[in-house]
């Protein structure tokens, strides 16, 4: 376990240490890392990820979601494409993992089939009108974050009109859509990949060191591999301190 502290002032030797993190290991080694608010957030959260979150209704056209998922994984990698029925681990609470993955994504791809707007539950209520409907909540979250939201219309389905949508996702009707049609599935998938590649790096375009967080370029003396580290932060905005647990200490 390694304790660290950010000091905004003299480091005791007369040199100014503001905006840097001091890392003190159990072995007594110390190091200073550049630290602004963004790098502190990166240290706490780990390396940023970009990815594609597939939003769909199982009872609308789940086969299309599986088809899109397979092609996008080939182009962008398994870890950069999320589809719940494939990506979620059996036996675990799916809800927090689903929202974590949506938060880490840069694109929400919403598949809209012929029954997307009208599917109802056992009581006859339209699913989209239920406040706990996952499809609605995922779209609302993406719109509020101003993520890239792409409606993917399946087999000539029309884009929903604003008046047909709940008030909290009416902006969805104004997002530029793309199409996926059986008669031109290869052409449409190629166009989709090209569009998504503007937001998410394709496998062939990812540099070898792209997975390293920016702060990894300045590892602490006596080494803590922050890729395997949990960080707990606390402070008053001037002095920030915390504990790094589980880091790999290297000589």
C-alpha positions as CSV (number, residue, x, y, z in Angstrom):
1,X,0.0,0.0,0.0
2,X,1.3,3.4,-0.9
3,X,0.2,6.8,0.5
4,X,0.4,9.9,-1.6
5,X,-0.4,13.6,-1.1
6,X,-0.7,16.6,-3.3
7,X,0.9,19.7,-1.8
8,X,0.3,23.3,-3.0
9,X,3.3,25.1,-1.7
10,X,6.9,24.4,-0.7
11,X,8.0,20.8,-0.6
12,X,10.3,21.5,2.3
13,X,13.5,21.9,0.3
14,X,12.7,25.4,-0.9
15,X,11.4,24.4,-4.4
16,X,7.8,25.0,-5.3
17,X,5.7,21.8,-5.6
18,X,2.3,23.2,-6.5
19,X,0.2,21.1,-8.8
20,X,2.2,17.9,-8.3
21,X,1.5,14.7,-6.5
22,X,4.1,13.3,-4.1
23,X,4.1,9.5,-3.9
24,X,5.6,7.9,-0.8
25,X,6.0,4.2,-0.9
26,X,6.4,1.8,2.0
27,X,10.1,1.5,1.1
28,X,10.4,5.2,1.6
29,X,11.0,6.2,-2.0
30,X,9.3,9.4,-3.1
31,X,8.3,10.8,-6.5
32,X,6.5,13.9,-7.8
33,X,3.9,13.6,-10.6
34,X,2.4,16.5,-12.6
35,X,-1.2,16.8,-11.3
36,X,-3.9,19.1,-12.5
37,X,-7.6,18.3,-11.9
38,X,-7.8,16.3,-15.1
39,X,-4.8,14.1,-14.3
40,X,-6.1,13.6,-10.8
41,X,-9.3,12.4,-12.2
42,X,-7.4,10.1,-14.6
43,X,-5.4,8.7,-11.8
44,X,-8.6,7.9,-9.9
45,X,-10.6,6.5,-12.8
46,X,-7.9,4.8,-14.8
47,X,-7.2,5.3,-18.5
48,X,-10.1,6.8,-20.5
49,X,-12.0,4.6,-22.9
50,X,-13.9,5.2,-26.1
51,X,-16.5,2.8,-27.3
52,X,-19.8,2.0,-28.9
53,X,-22.9,1.2,-26.8
54,X,-25.6,-0.8,-28.6
55,X,-29.1,0.2,-27.5
56,X,-31.9,-2.1,-28.7
57,X,-35.1,-3.9,-27.8
58,X,-34.9,-7.7,-27.6
59,X,-38.5,-8.0,-28.8
60,X,-38.0,-5.7,-31.7
61,X,-35.1,-7.1,-33.8
62,X,-32.4,-8.7,-31.6
63,X,-30.9,-10.5,-34.6
64,X,-30.0,-7.2,-36.1
65,X,-28.3,-6.2,-32.8
66,X,-26.2,-9.4,-32.9
67,X,-25.3,-8.8,-36.6
68,X,-24.2,-5.2,-35.9
69,X,-22.3,-6.3,-32.8
70,X,-20.3,-8.9,-34.6
71,X,-19.3,-6.6,-37.4
72,X,-18.3,-3.7,-35.1
73,X,-16.2,-6.0,-32.9
74,X,-14.3,-7.1,-35.9
75,X,-13.6,-3.4,-36.7
76,X,-13.2,-1.9,-33.3
77,X,-12.4,-4.7,-30.9
78,X,-14.5,-6.6,-28.3
79,X,-13.7,-4.2,-25.5
80,X,-14.9,-1.1,-27.5
81,X,-18.3,-2.5,-28.4
82,X,-21.0,-3.1,-25.7
83,X,-24.1,-5.3,-26.2
84,X,-25.7,-6.3,-22.9
85,X,-26.5,-10.0,-23.8
86,X,-22.9,-10.6,-24.8
87,X,-20.9,-8.2,-22.7
88,X,-22.4,-8.7,-19.2
89,X,-21.1,-11.5,-17.1
90,X,-23.6,-14.1,-15.9
91,X,-24.3,-14.1,-12.2
92,X,-23.4,-10.5,-11.5
93,X,-25.6,-7.5,-10.9
94,X,-26.0,-6.2,-14.5
95,X,-27.3,-2.7,-13.6
96,X,-24.1,-1.0,-12.3
97,X,-22.0,-2.6,-15.0
98,X,-24.4,-1.4,-17.8
99,X,-24.3,2.2,-16.6
100,X,-20.5,2.0,-16.1
101,X,-20.1,0.9,-19.7
102,X,-22.4,3.5,-21.0
103,X,-20.5,6.2,-19.1
104,X,-17.3,5.0,-20.7
105,X,-18.7,5.1,-24.3
106,X,-18.6,7.9,-26.8
107,X,-21.3,6.7,-29.1
108,X,-24.8,5.3,-28.4
109,X,-26.1,3.3,-31.4
110,X,-29.9,3.0,-31.1
111,X,-31.4,0.2,-33.2
112,X,-35.0,1.1,-34.3
113,X,-37.1,-1.6,-35.7
114,X,-40.7,-1.7,-36.8
115,X,-42.0,-2.5,-33.2
116,X,-39.6,-0.2,-31.3
117,X,-42.2,2.6,-30.8
118,X,-45.2,0.4,-30.1
119,X,-44.1,-2.5,-28.0
120,X,-46.1,-2.7,-24.7
121,X,-45.8,-4.6,-21.4
122,X,-48.2,-7.1,-19.9
123,X,-50.5,-4.3,-18.7
124,X,-50.8,-2.8,-22.1
125,X,-48.6,0.2,-21.3
126,X,-46.2,1.2,-24.0
127,X,-42.7,0.3,-22.8
128,X,-41.2,3.6,-23.9
129,X,-43.6,5.4,-21.6
130,X,-42.4,3.6,-18.5
131,X,-40.0,5.7,-16.6
132,X,-37.8,2.7,-15.8
133,X,-37.5,1.5,-19.4
134,X,-33.9,0.8,-20.1
135,X,-34.0,1.8,-23.7
136,X,-35.5,5.2,-22.8
137,X,-33.1,5.7,-19.9
138,X,-30.0,4.9,-21.9
139,X,-31.0,7.3,-24.6
140,X,-31.8,10.0,-22.1
141,X,-28.5,9.6,-20.4
142,X,-26.6,9.8,-23.8
143,X,-28.5,12.9,-24.8
144,X,-27.9,14.7,-21.5
145,X,-24.1,13.9,-21.9
146,X,-24.2,15.2,-25.5
147,X,-22.8,11.9,-26.7
148,X,-22.9,11.0,-30.3
149,X,-26.3,9.3,-30.6
150,X,-27.0,7.5,-33.9
151,X,-30.5,6.1,-34.6
152,X,-30.0,3.0,-36.8
153,X,-33.2,2.4,-38.7
154,X,-33.9,-1.2,-39.6
155,X,-35.5,-2.2,-42.9
156,X,-37.0,1.1,-43.8
157,X,-38.4,1.9,-40.3
158,X,-39.1,5.6,-40.0
159,X,-37.4,7.8,-37.4
160,X,-39.9,8.5,-34.6
161,X,-41.4,11.9,-34.5
162,X,-40.8,14.1,-31.5
163,X,-44.5,14.0,-30.5
164,X,-44.4,10.2,-30.4
165,X,-41.6,10.2,-27.8
166,X,-41.5,10.9,-24.1
167,X,-40.6,14.5,-23.4
168,X,-37.2,13.6,-21.9
169,X,-35.9,12.0,-25.2
170,X,-37.7,14.1,-27.8
171,X,-34.3,15.4,-29.0
172,X,-33.7,11.9,-30.2
173,X,-35.9,12.6,-33.2
174,X,-33.5,15.3,-34.4
175,X,-30.4,13.1,-34.4
176,X,-29.1,12.2,-37.9
177,X,-30.0,8.6,-38.6
178,X,-28.4,5.8,-40.6
179,X,-30.1,2.7,-42.1
180,X,-29.5,-1.0,-42.1
181,X,-31.5,-2.9,-44.7
182,X,-31.5,-6.6,-45.7
183,X,-31.2,-5.8,-49.4
184,X,-28.0,-3.7,-48.9
185,X,-26.7,-5.0,-45.6
186,X,-23.0,-5.1,-46.6
187,X,-23.1,-1.6,-48.0
188,X,-25.0,-0.3,-45.0
189,X,-22.6,-1.9,-42.5
190,X,-19.6,-0.5,-44.3
191,X,-21.2,3.0,-44.2
192,X,-21.9,2.5,-40.4
193,X,-18.3,1.5,-39.7
194,X,-16.9,4.5,-41.7
195,X,-19.1,6.8,-39.7
196,X,-18.3,5.3,-36.3
197,X,-14.6,5.4,-37.2
198,X,-14.8,9.2,-37.0
199,X,-15.4,8.8,-33.2
200,X,-13.8,5.5,-32.2
201,X,-10.4,4.3,-33.5
202,X,-10.5,1.1,-35.6
203,X,-8.2,-1.7,-34.6
204,X,-5.7,-1.1,-37.3
205,X,-5.5,2.6,-36.4
206,X,-4.8,2.1,-32.7
207,X,-1.1,2.8,-31.7
208,X,0.6,0.2,-29.6
209,X,0.9,2.5,-26.6
210,X,-2.7,3.9,-26.9
211,X,-3.9,1.9,-24.0
212,X,-1.5,3.7,-21.6
213,X,-3.0,6.6,-19.7
214,X,-1.3,9.9,-20.2
215,X,0.0,10.0,-16.6
216,X,1.7,6.6,-17.1
217,X,4.4,8.5,-19.1
218,X,5.7,9.8,-15.7
219,X,5.7,6.7,-13.4
220,X,6.8,7.3,-9.8
221,X,10.4,6.6,-8.7
222,X,10.3,3.1,-7.1
223,X,7.4,2.4,-9.4
224,X,3.7,2.1,-8.9
225,X,2.0,0.6,-11.9
226,X,-1.3,2.6,-11.7
227,X,-2.9,0.3,-14.2
228,X,-3.4,-2.1,-11.3
229,X,-4.1,0.4,-8.6
230,X,-7.1,1.6,-6.6
231,X,-7.1,5.3,-5.5
232,X,-9.2,6.9,-2.8
233,X,-9.3,10.7,-2.9
234,X,-10.3,13.2,-0.2
235,X,-9.5,16.8,0.5
236,X,-10.9,20.4,0.6
237,X,-9.8,21.5,-2.9
238,X,-6.5,22.9,-1.7
239,X,-4.9,19.8,-0.2
240,X,-5.8,16.5,-1.7
241,X,-4.7,13.3,-0.2
242,X,-5.5,9.6,-0.6
243,X,-4.3,6.1,-0.6
244,X,-3.2,3.9,-3.5
245,X,-4.0,0.3,-2.8
246,X,-2.8,-2.7,-4.7
247,X,-0.2,-1.1,-6.9
248,X,2.7,-3.1,-8.3
249,X,5.9,-2.0,-6.6
250,X,8.9,-2.4,-8.8
251,X,12.6,-1.9,-8.0
